[in-house]
Amino acid sequence: MKSSTGFFICFGLLILLVCSSCGSGNYEEEMNAAQQAMDEAKSICTEDHAPADWEEAVKAWGQAQTAVKENKPAKNLFLKAKSRFEKAAKIAESRRATLSKEVVDMQTSIDARVARLKSDFEKAGLKRAVRNKLQPVFTEVDECCASLSSLIEEEDYLEARTVAQDVNKKILNAELIMAGRDPMP
């Protein structure tokens, strides 16, 4: 009786030991899923559109990788990383859509202002000195508008917003010059 109890205790401990060691190495599926979530998040520039959330996800990924290196259980850490990458991607996608609309609206407004400005330029009886000041501004505006269109087509909305803001400043300066005032620096 004593020997059979000892046998069952030893056998139980052996099974427990085998199961616990399997737990630390059984993470490949979760790691692959987290890697896929990270790749998908990268593809939509999550690090640019949701940087704080991206950093959280990368931190979780790093913790999971460290657990693997230290031969510790990593399955739940990879699940956490996957979840964080998916959350970051959703936030980035939402912000990107908002930014896209904002930039397209800015472009529409810029196109209308440029058309009005050029029409006023042609109609106004401006002095030669004023015309000479405005001509380079119009050239710059046209170049920036072309760049803006290209950036929108490439879906680089962060850079497009910066260019649109710059174009708006140039248009404002042209309007000031036409009104006989000094342009802003």
N, C-alpha and C positions, 0 to 999 in steps of 0.2 A: 504494500500500500504506500509506504514511504517512497519507494523508488518510482512508482508510477506518478505520484504527485510531483516529485522532483523533475521527472521527465516532462510532464505537461508544463511546468513552470519554465524550464529551459526552452522547450519548444515554443511556448508563447513569447518569451523574450526574443528568440531568434526571429520569429515572424514580425514582431514589433520593430526590431532592428532593420530587417529587410524593407519593411514598408516605409519607415522613416527615411531611409537612404534613397528610396525610389522617389519620394516627394521632392527632394532637392534637385533632382535631375530631370524631372518630368515637366518641362516648361517650354519645349520647342514650339508647340502649337500657339501658345500665348505670345511667345517672343515673335513669331512670324506675323501674327495678327497685329501686334504693336508696331512692328516694322512697317507693315503695309499702311497702317493708320498714319504713321510718321511720314511716309513717302507721299501719301495723298495730301496731307497737310502742307508739305513742302511745295507740292505742285501748284497750290493756289496762293503761294507767298504768305503763309500764315505768320511767319516770323516778322513780316512787315506790317500786316494788318491787325494782328493780335499778339504783339510781342510779349506781354506779361503772361498770357496763357500759354504761348509757345514755350517760354522759359520754364514754366511749371511742368509741362509735358516732358521737356528735355531732362529736367531734373529727375523726374520719376523714371525715365528711361535709364539714366545714369545709375540710379539706385538699384534698378533691376540688374543691370550689367555688373555692378559691383557684387551683388549677391551671387551671381553666377560664378564670378572669379573666386569668391570666398567659399564656394561650394555650400551656399545657404539656400533655403527655399526662395525661388524667384517667381513662381507662377503668379501669385497675387500682385507682385510688383509690376510684372508685365501687363497684367489686366488693368492696373491703375494707370500705367503709362498709355496704354491703348485708349482708355477712357479720356484721359487728358488731351491726347492728340485729337481725338474726335471732337471734343468740346472746343478746343482751340480752332479747329477747322471750321466748325459751324459759326463761331463768332467772326472769324476772318471773312467767311463767305458773306455774312450779313453786312459787315462793314465795307467790304469791297463793292457790294451791290449799291449801297448808299453812296459811296464815293463815286462810283460810275455815273449814277444819276446826277450827282452834284457837278461833276466835270462836264457832262453833256449839256446840262443847263447853262453852265458858265460859257461853254463854246457857243451856244445859241445866242446868248446875250452879247458876247464879244462880236459875233458875226453881224448882229443888228447894229451895234455901236460903230463898228468899222464902216459899214455901208452908209450910215447916217453921216459920219464924220467925213468920209470921202465926198459924199454928195454936197455937204456944206462947204467943203474945201473948193469944189468946182464952182459953186454958185457965188461964193463970197468974193468980193473984190479986195483980196488981201494984197498987202504990199509985198514987193519982191523979197525983202529980207525975211518976212514971216513965212512966205512960201518956201524959201531956201532952208529955213529952220525945220519946217514940217516934212519936207520930202524924205530926209533920212529916217525920221520917226515912222513914216508910212512904210518904208522899206523894212525896217526892223519889225514892225507889227505884222506885215505880210509873212516874213520869215518865221516869226513865232507862231502865227496861226497855222502855217504848214506843219511846223513841228508838233503843235498841239494835236492836229488831226492825226498825224502819224502815231503819236503816243496813245491816243484813244483807240486807234485801230489795233495797236499792239497790246492793248489792255494794261498799260502801265499807268494806272490812274494816279498814283502818288506823284510821279514826275509830271504828269499832265496837269494836275492841280497847281503845281509850282509854276509851270509855264503859263497857265491861264492867269494866275495872279500877276505874273510879270507883264503879260500882255495888257491886262487891265490898267496897270500903272502907266504903261506907255501910251495907252489911249487917253488916259486922264491928262497926261502931259501934253498930248496933241490938242486936246480940248482947251487946256489952259493957254497954250500958245495962240490958238485961234481966237481966244477971248482977249488977247493982248496982255496976258499975265505971264509971269515967270513959271517955268516948269518946276516940279518938285525934284529934289535930288534923288 
